[in-house]
Amino acid sequence: MAAPATSAAKLIAQYIEPNPHRPGADEVRIRGTGVPVWALIGQFEATGRDRQRTATAYRLPVEALDAALAYYERHRAVIRARIAANAA
């Protein structure tokens, strides 16, 4: 799902926060939850890209997943590398 740039920026600002214990674009998380964006994206892919199922699995609103997907679109390489490092 591709959101318009302004909507994507608003979602990211609302739901995405840096991890104060692990700095870096690959370690951002969903605000107030501690759920890493890379883990959410990995789960999204594992569920066959099922937005509702992924959001439910993490007890998040679908909008939070949409924010993670918007962030992923902007930082694909670092998130893919983090997912790969976790799988290794």
C-alpha positions in Angstrom: 0.0 0.0 0.0 1.5 3.3 -1.0 0.3 6.3 0.8 0.5 9.8 -0.6 3.7 11.5 0.7 1.9 13.9 3.1 -0.2 11.1 4.5 2.9 8.9 4.9 4.8 11.7 6.6 1.9 12.2 9.1 1.6 8.5 9.8 5.3 8.2 10.4 5.3 11.2 12.7 2.3 9.9 14.6 3.4 6.3 15.1 7.2 5.9 14.5 9.8 6.7 17.2 13.5 6.1 17.6 14.7 3.4 19.9 16.6 5.3 22.7 18.6 2.2 23.4 19.5 1.2 19.9 19.9 4.3 17.6 19.6 3.9 13.9 17.1 3.9 11.1 16.9 0.1 11.3 15.9 0.1 15.0 12.9 2.5 15.0 9.7 1.2 16.6 6.0 1.8 17.0 5.5 4.7 19.4 4.7 3.6 22.9 4.9 -0.1 22.2 8.5 -1.1 21.7 7.6 -3.1 18.6 10.4 -2.7 16.1 9.4 -1.7 12.6 11.7 -4.4 11.1 9.8 -7.1 13.2 6.4 -5.8 12.1 7.5 -5.8 8.4 8.8 -9.3 8.8 5.5 -10.5 10.3 3.6 -8.7 7.5 5.5 -10.6 4.9 5.2 -13.9 6.8 1.4 -13.5 6.8 1.2 -13.0 3.1 1.0 -9.3 3.4 -2.2 -9.4 5.5 -2.5 -6.0 7.1 -5.4 -6.9 9.5 -3.8 -10.2 10.7 -0.4 -8.5 11.2 -1.9 -5.6 13.2 -4.0 -8.0 15.3 -1.0 -10.2 16.1 0.8 -7.2 17.6 -2.4 -5.6 19.1 -1.8 -2.5 17.0 -4.2 -0.4 14.9 -3.9 -1.0 11.2 -2.8 2.7 10.9 0.4 1.8 13.0 1.2 -0.9 10.4 0.5 1.6 7.6 3.0 3.9 9.3 5.6 1.1 9.5 5.0 0.3 5.8 5.4 4.0 4.9 8.7 4.1 6.9 9.8 0.9 5.2 9.2 2.4 1.8 11.6 5.2 2.7 14.2 3.0 4.4 13.9 -0.3 2.6 17.6 -1.2 2.4 18.3 -0.8 6.1 15.1 -2.6 7.2 15.8 -5.5 4.8 19.3 -5.7 6.2 18.0 -5.8 9.8 15.4 -8.5 8.9 18.2 -10.5 7.3 20.5 -10.1 10.3 17.7 -11.3 12.6 17.2 -14.4 10.4 21.0 -15.2 10.4 
